[in-house]
Amino acid sequence: MPLIPFGIGSRQRTVNAAWAAIWLATNVALSGCSGGDFGRTREDFRNDDMHRWMAAEATGSIGMKASQFQLTDGERQLRDQAYVLIEPPHARPAWKSVFGDYQVLPSPWRQKVVFDRTAYGRLLIDEPHRSHASRYAQLIEDVRDDTTRFEPFYATAGRVLDLDRKRSASLAHVSELSPRERADTIARMEENTLIVQWVHQSLERRVSSYHWALERLVIQGPDNMAADADRLIGELAALTANPPIAVQPVVGPALSSRG
């Protein structure tokens, strides 16, 4: 068997040790981030029902208790699709989202929630970009993402709310219905309608934010890409102004979707 020179073997062991140290440090860093540091959500929180909190937040914000029923597949999908539409759109380099920044958000019915239509645009403009063209590209991408998500969300909402109407009609025919079962049923229907309203308000606010951002981009860095951005924002605004589903809360007066 040929002998390996001592120098080569030493260098190999050194390289292996260096890679091991890098691997260990990376895993420690990742485990720290998944443990909830800096306000981020722990990885063990990420599960099929990770967006269940949305319903409790919506109903809790108007003084109602959340339903104790398990989520149906459709209700779970409704919440999953809703979250990406109520989460504030971000303009940030891709590397910033490596570790994630999942947050529990306040519902628009919280009195202390103040909508700032300039926040998205200021973030888009203030963050380092190679050129104004990249800012326009980010704006266009964000608007297009919202437009793409619009139809799937409302398709799911239509199915869920149709089943809720049937659920409501069946209450009168359920034998030995307990007060708690009735309360949970009504709460679940209220949750579903409030989530749809929450998304609608969020879309209205996004359109307002996108308009503000585009206006500032035009005066700070004129570009022909502004026409494409304006057209896409107009399409999203038209969709938002004419949602395929008009919902009313199961209990109480209609809640305003203007913010």
C-alpha positions as CSV (number, residue, x, y, z in Angstrom):
1,M,0.0,0.0,0.0
2,P,1.5,3.4,-0.9
3,L,2.3,5.7,1.9
4,I,0.7,9.1,2.2
5,P,3.3,11.8,2.9
6,F,3.0,13.2,6.4
7,G,2.5,16.8,5.2
8,I,-0.5,15.8,2.9
9,G,-2.2,13.8,5.6
10,S,-1.8,16.7,8.1
11,R,-3.3,19.2,5.6
12,Q,-6.2,16.8,4.9
13,R,-6.9,16.5,8.6
14,T,-6.7,20.2,9.0
15,V,-9.2,20.8,6.2
16,N,-11.6,18.2,7.6
17,A,-11.4,19.8,11.0
18,A,-12.1,23.2,9.5
19,W,-15.2,21.9,7.7
20,A,-16.4,20.2,10.8
21,A,-16.1,23.4,12.8
22,I,-18.0,25.3,10.1
23,W,-20.7,22.7,10.0
24,L,-21.1,22.8,13.8
25,A,-21.2,26.6,13.9
26,T,-23.8,26.7,11.2
27,N,-26.0,24.2,12.9
28,V,-25.7,26.0,16.2
29,A,-26.8,29.2,14.5
30,L,-29.7,27.6,12.8
31,S,-30.9,25.9,15.9
32,G,-30.7,29.2,17.8
33,C,-32.9,30.9,15.1
34,S,-35.4,28.1,15.2
35,G,-35.6,28.4,18.9
36,G,-37.5,31.7,18.7
37,D,-34.7,34.2,19.0
38,F,-35.4,37.8,17.8
39,G,-39.1,37.2,18.0
40,R,-39.1,34.6,15.2
41,T,-41.4,31.6,15.5
42,R,-39.9,28.4,16.7
43,E,-39.6,25.6,14.1
44,D,-41.7,23.3,16.3
45,F,-44.5,25.8,15.9
46,R,-44.6,25.2,12.2
47,N,-47.3,22.6,11.7
48,D,-50.6,22.0,9.8
49,D,-52.5,24.3,12.2
50,M,-49.8,27.0,12.4
51,H,-52.3,29.6,11.2
52,R,-55.1,28.6,13.5
53,W,-54.4,31.6,15.7
54,M,-55.9,33.9,13.0
55,A,-59.4,33.0,13.8
56,A,-59.0,33.4,17.6
57,E,-57.4,36.8,16.9
58,A,-60.3,37.9,14.7
59,T,-63.0,36.8,17.0
60,G,-61.2,37.9,20.1
61,S,-60.7,41.4,18.7
62,I,-64.5,41.9,18.7
63,G,-65.1,40.3,22.1
64,M,-66.0,36.7,21.0
65,K,-64.6,33.4,22.0
66,A,-62.9,31.1,19.4
67,S,-64.4,27.8,18.4
68,Q,-63.0,24.7,20.0
69,F,-63.8,22.6,16.9
70,Q,-61.0,21.0,15.0
71,L,-60.3,22.7,11.6
72,T,-61.6,21.0,8.5
73,D,-59.2,20.7,5.5
74,G,-60.9,23.6,3.8
75,E,-60.8,25.8,6.9
76,R,-57.1,25.1,7.3
77,Q,-56.4,25.9,3.7
78,L,-58.4,29.1,4.0
79,R,-56.2,30.2,6.9
80,D,-53.0,29.2,5.1
81,Q,-53.9,31.2,2.0
82,A,-55.1,34.1,4.0
83,Y,-51.9,34.6,5.9
84,V,-49.8,35.4,2.9
85,L,-52.3,38.1,2.0
86,I,-52.6,39.7,5.4
87,E,-48.8,39.6,6.1
88,P,-47.4,43.0,5.1
89,P,-45.6,42.8,1.8
90,H,-41.9,43.1,2.2
91,A,-39.2,44.5,0.0
92,R,-36.0,42.9,1.1
93,P,-33.0,41.0,-0.2
94,A,-33.7,37.3,-0.5
95,W,-31.0,36.4,2.0
96,K,-32.9,38.2,4.8
97,S,-35.7,35.6,4.6
98,V,-33.4,32.6,5.0
99,F,-34.3,32.2,8.7
100,G,-37.9,33.3,8.3
101,D,-39.7,36.0,10.2
102,Y,-43.1,34.6,10.8
103,Q,-45.2,36.8,13.0
104,V,-48.6,36.7,14.7
105,L,-50.4,39.8,13.4
106,P,-53.2,41.9,15.0
107,S,-56.5,41.9,13.3
108,P,-57.8,45.2,11.7
109,W,-60.5,45.3,14.4
110,R,-58.0,46.2,17.1
111,Q,-58.5,49.8,17.9
112,K,-54.8,50.4,18.4
113,V,-53.9,49.1,14.9
114,V,-52.9,52.1,12.7
115,F,-52.5,51.5,9.0
116,D,-49.5,53.3,7.5
117,R,-49.7,53.3,3.7
118,T,-46.2,54.7,3.4
119,A,-44.4,51.9,5.2
120,Y,-44.1,49.5,2.2
121,G,-42.9,52.3,-0.1
122,R,-40.3,53.6,2.4
123,L,-38.9,50.2,3.0
124,L,-38.8,49.6,-0.8
125,I,-37.0,52.9,-1.4
126,D,-34.7,52.9,1.6
127,E,-33.3,49.4,1.3
128,P,-30.1,49.1,-0.8
129,H,-30.7,48.3,-4.4
130,R,-28.4,48.3,-7.4
131,S,-30.8,50.5,-9.4
132,H,-34.2,52.0,-9.4
133,A,-35.1,49.3,-12.0
134,S,-34.7,46.7,-9.3
135,R,-37.1,48.6,-7.1
136,Y,-39.7,48.7,-9.8
137,A,-39.1,45.0,-10.4
138,Q,-39.7,44.2,-6.7
139,L,-42.9,46.3,-6.7
140,I,-44.1,44.5,-9.8
141,E,-43.3,41.1,-8.3
142,D,-45.2,41.9,-5.1
143,V,-48.3,43.1,-6.9
144,R,-48.2,40.1,-9.3
145,D,-47.9,37.7,-6.3
146,D,-51.0,39.2,-4.7
147,T,-52.9,39.0,-8.0
148,T,-51.9,35.4,-8.4
149,R,-53.1,34.5,-4.9
150,F,-56.4,36.3,-5.2
151,E,-58.4,33.7,-7.1
152,P,-57.2,30.6,-5.2
153,F,-58.1,32.3,-1.9
154,Y,-61.5,33.3,-2.9
155,A,-62.2,29.9,-4.5
156,T,-61.4,28.3,-1.1
157,A,-63.4,30.9,0.7
158,G,-66.4,30.2,-1.5
159,R,-66.3,26.5,-0.7
160,V,-65.9,27.1,3.0
161,L,-68.7,29.6,3.3
162,D,-71.0,27.5,1.2
163,L,-70.5,24.7,3.7
164,D,-71.0,27.1,6.5
165,R,-74.4,28.0,5.1
166,K,-75.3,24.4,5.1
167,R,-73.9,24.0,8.6
168,S,-76.0,26.9,9.9
169,A,-79.2,25.4,8.3
170,S,-78.5,22.0,10.0
171,L,-78.4,23.5,13.5
172,A,-82.2,23.3,13.8
173,H,-82.1,19.6,13.0
174,V,-79.3,18.4,15.3
175,S,-80.7,16.3,18.2
176,E,-79.7,17.2,21.7
177,L,-77.5,20.1,20.6
178,S,-75.7,21.4,23.7
179,P,-75.2,25.1,24.3
180,R,-71.4,24.6,23.9
181,E,-71.8,22.9,20.6
182,R,-74.1,25.6,19.3
183,A,-71.6,28.3,20.5
184,D,-68.7,26.6,18.9
185,T,-70.6,26.2,15.6
186,I,-71.5,29.9,15.5
187,A,-68.0,30.9,16.5
188,R,-66.5,28.8,13.7
189,M,-68.7,30.4,11.1
190,E,-67.9,33.8,12.5
191,E,-64.2,33.0,12.3
192,N,-64.4,32.0,8.7
193,T,-66.3,35.1,7.6
194,L,-64.0,37.4,9.6
195,I,-60.9,35.9,7.9
196,V,-62.4,36.6,4.5
197,Q,-63.1,40.2,5.6
198,W,-59.6,40.5,7.0
199,V,-58.1,39.5,3.7
200,H,-60.3,42.0,1.8
201,Q,-59.2,44.9,4.1
202,S,-55.6,43.8,3.7
203,L,-55.9,43.9,-0.1
204,E,-57.4,47.3,-0.1
205,R,-54.5,48.5,2.1
206,R,-52.0,46.8,-0.2
207,V,-53.4,48.6,-3.2
208,S,-53.1,51.9,-1.4
209,S,-49.5,51.1,-0.3
210,Y,-48.5,50.1,-3.8
211,H,-49.9,53.3,-5.3
212,W,-48.0,55.4,-2.8
213,A,-44.8,53.5,-3.5
214,L,-45.1,53.8,-7.3
215,E,-45.8,57.6,-7.1
216,R,-42.5,58.0,-5.1
217,L,-40.5,55.8,-7.4
218,V,-41.8,57.9,-10.4
219,I,-40.6,61.1,-9.0
220,Q,-37.3,59.8,-7.6
221,G,-36.3,57.5,-10.4
222,P,-38.5,57.7,-13.6
223,D,-38.5,54.5,-15.6
224,N,-40.6,53.0,-18.3
225,M,-41.3,50.1,-16.0
226,A,-43.6,52.4,-14.1
227,A,-46.3,51.8,-16.8
228,D,-46.2,48.1,-16.2
229,A,-46.4,48.6,-12.4
230,D,-49.3,51.0,-12.8
231,R,-51.2,48.5,-15.0
232,L,-50.7,45.6,-12.5
233,I,-51.8,47.8,-9.5
234,G,-54.9,48.8,-11.5
235,E,-55.7,45.1,-12.1
236,L,-55.3,44.2,-8.4
237,A,-57.4,47.3,-7.5
238,A,-60.2,46.2,-9.8
239,L,-60.2,42.7,-8.4
240,T,-60.3,44.0,-4.8
241,A,-63.1,46.4,-5.6
242,N,-65.3,43.6,-6.9
243,P,-64.6,40.5,-4.8
244,P,-66.4,37.3,-5.9
245,I,-67.7,36.9,-2.3
246,A,-69.4,39.5,-0.2
247,V,-69.6,38.3,3.4
248,Q,-71.4,39.6,6.5
249,P,-70.5,38.5,10.0
250,V,-72.8,35.7,11.3
251,V,-73.3,37.8,14.5
252,G,-73.5,41.5,14.8
253,P,-73.3,44.4,12.3
254,A,-71.2,44.5,9.2
255,L,-67.6,45.5,9.8
256,S,-66.1,48.1,7.6
257,S,-63.4,47.0,5.2
258,R,-62.0,50.5,4.7
259,G,-58.8,51.4,6.5
